[in-house]
Amino acid sequence: MKVAFVGPTLPDASPLAEGIVVRPPAAQGDILRAVESGASAIGLIDGNFEYVAPVWHKEILYALSQGVEVFGAASMGALRAAECAAFGMVGVGEIYRQYATGERVDDADVALLHGPAELNYLPLTLPLVNVDATLAHLEESRSLSAELCIAIRTAAAGIFYKERTWLAICESAGLAKDMNVAVLAGVLTGAVIDQKRLDALQLLDAVQHAQTQRTVVPRDWKFNSTSMWKSLSGQPDASS
């Protein structure tokens, strides 16, 4: 069995994920439960973090120690992949690369405000990673000047993720008086590069091509079943 945790990054994942069980954004314990239910490969894209405990690195290490391939991309998955790459988690995509190389360091760069699953995770704000990808494309294609892109990017980085929209960004960018803020916001909206989605599609492809059986490989680390881990996994703690 192959499992992918995905929500607002790729709300239409189910018809695209042939052979993969699609589950909602992961919270703490969900990867552990996927391992216990027999997963041979796990793809982490989206994760919950504000009102519940987020995916714990320890459960990723547990999955790896059991021979489960674990992939991460786009959002929470890119963060955890960058943090757990040394232990064997596989990062996928451009956003992962940025975090893995230190080019990007703020976890909030992948965050956005969105609606519930019942509304297909309707996006209400913009993640900074998509703002950056869009501006890079517009500058490279010379659709916008480098100076204007810098001003827009600086403004975007200074806005809380729950308030970051193209209109809010343009209103904060200190644009020339003769520039129509609403028109520019419309241009940016129509030119969006959804880097999170692009990376998520790469992850689904990687999971689809992953092994169907678990394979425990030699590693230079050993999983340590701590008291906190025993508490999460429901194991008795001999020390108590």
Secondary structure as GFF3:
##gff-version 3
##sequence-region A 1 240
A	DSSP	beta_strand	2	5	.	.	.	ID=ss1
A	DSSP	alpha_helix	13	16	.	.	.	ID=ss2
A	DSSP	beta_strand	21	23	.	.	.	ID=ss3
A	DSSP	alpha_helix	30	36	.	.	.	ID=ss4
A	DSSP	beta_strand	41	44	.	.	.	ID=ss5
A	DSSP	alpha_helix	57	65	.	.	.	ID=ss6
A	DSSP	beta_strand	69	73	.	.	.	ID=ss7
A	DSSP	alpha_helix	76	84	.	.	.	ID=ss8
A	DSSP	three_ten_helix	85	87	.	.	.	ID=ss9
A	DSSP	beta_strand	90	92	.	.	.	ID=ss10
A	DSSP	alpha_helix	94	101	.	.	.	ID=ss11
A	DSSP	three_ten_helix	107	110	.	.	.	ID=ss12
A	DSSP	three_ten_helix	117	119	.	.	.	ID=ss13
A	DSSP	alpha_helix	128	140	.	.	.	ID=ss14
A	DSSP	alpha_helix	146	157	.	.	.	ID=ss15
A	DSSP	alpha_helix	166	172	.	.	.	ID=ss16
A	DSSP	alpha_helix	181	190	.	.	.	ID=ss17
A	DSSP	alpha_helix	195	208	.	.	.	ID=ss18
A	DSSP	alpha_helix	227	233	.	.	.	ID=ss19
###
